[in-house]
Amino acid sequence: MTIERLLDASSTASTQLPSGLDSPLQIEFGVAQSNAYVSLSAGGALTINTAGLYRLKVNAEIGRTGGSGTSHIFLRALVDGAQAGRSVAYLVSNADDNKSFTDEAWLSLPAGVVITYEIMRDSAGNDSGGLYTASATTLAWNDAPTAALRVERFV
């Protein structure tokens, strides 16, 4: 068996910020892409076109600029609009914090299922923070996008 990469997507947004406390924002992963197996909308919805066993890899760069106190940032995955699995929580205590979230899972998925990811600032904390791109000062390094998604399958 081998693994075939079906989709490699990265957001080009410099930030992805929820509009306020307790207001989830759907994470986007760049331009729309589609093939026989999966489709990704510009808004970040991943639709499974062909049933099968898929590996989903998600990365998000969490941080904030400005604000005081501690921000409570939550991330979650949704399958057909319902949360799948646990929430992931980050406490961002100052304007210079940056935390990288990475998740990977093999999932047996039916055709037609839609997977999305959301970020939220919880009202227990400060109303600041979200996803930020990071850039190295050396030109030989690629940027770290606000969010990235890779989809693979067994062949």
N, C-alpha and C positions, 0 to 999 in steps of 0.2 A: 504494500500500500504506500501511496505517496500523498502528500498534502498539496492541494492546488489553491493558490491565492486568487480569490474572486474579486476582492475590492480592497483598495487602500485609499482612505479618504482623510483629509486634514482640513480643518477650518482655516480660512484666511482672515477671519475676524481678529482684530487686536484684543478685543474683550468680548465676553459674553456675560452680561450682568443682569440678574433678576431686577425687576422694576421696583421692588420694595420688599419689606419683610413678609414672610409667609406667602409669597407670590412665586410659584415655580416657573422656571424658564426651561423650555425644551432645548436641549443642546443640539447645535448643528455641526456638521462635519464637512462643510464645504459644498462644492457644486454637486448637482444631481448626477447620479451614475446608475447604469442599469446593465444587466446581462441576463442570461437565461435563468440564473439561479437566484439572484437578489437584485433589489432596486433600492437606491438611497435617494430620498427627496432632498431638495435644497434646504428644507427645514429640519432635516435630521432623522426622519422616519425611515427605518429599514424594513422593507417588505420582503418576505421570503416568497420567491416565485416558484421554486421547486422543492418539495419535501426532501429532507435529508439530515445528515449529521454535519453541523457547522461549528467552527470555532470562531467566537467573537472576541476580539481584543479591543478594549477601550482605554484611552488615556485622556486625562483632563489635568490642566495646570491651574490649581486653585491658589488664589492669593487676594490681596487687596492693596489699594493705595488710599491713603487718607483714613479718616475716621479715628475714633478712640474706643477704648474698651475692647472686648473680645467679640468677634463675629462668629456665629455658629452657622457653618455652611454644610448643607446636606446634599447628597447625590443619591439617585435611585434609578433603577431600570424598570420599564413598564412593558408588558406584553399585552397587546390589544387593549391598552388603556388601564390595565390593572397592575399594581406593583408586583414585581417578581423578586423574591429574595428580600434581603435586609437592606436597610438604608445604610449609607456610609456617612459618617460625621467627621468634620474637621473644625477645630477651634483655631481661629486665626487671630492672634493677640496683638499684632502690630502691623504697620503699613509695609514692612519689608519682608513679611512672611510669604513664602511660596512653597506649596506642597504639591507633589505630583501623585495623582491617583491612577492606578493601573489595575484593570480587571481582565481576566481571561476565563472563558468557559466553553466547553464542548456541549452543545445542545442538539437534541433531536427535535427538529421543528417541522410542523406541517406547512404546506403551501398556504399562502394567504395571511399568515400571522404577521403582525406589525410590531416592531420593537422600537422603543424610544428611550431616551435618557433625559433626566431632568436634574436641575440644580436649584436650590432654594436657600435663602437666608432666613433662618428661624428667628422668631420674635423674642427668643430668650437672649439674643445677642444684639450686637450693633448692626445697623442697616448699611453695611458696606461689604464689598468683596464679591467674588465670582471667579470667572475663568479669565486668565491673562496669558498672552503670548510672551515668551521669553526669548531674547536674542543674545547670542554671544558677541563679545566685542571683536573677536577674531573672525575675519571674513571666510575662513575655511570651514566654519561650522554652520549647519542649517539651523533655522529657528525651531524652537519648541512651540508647536501650535497650541491654541487654547484647548482644542480637543481633536482627537484622532480616532479613527475606527478602522479595523482590519477584519475582513471576513475570509475564512478559509474553509475548505471541505476535504474530506478523504476522497481519493480517486481509486 
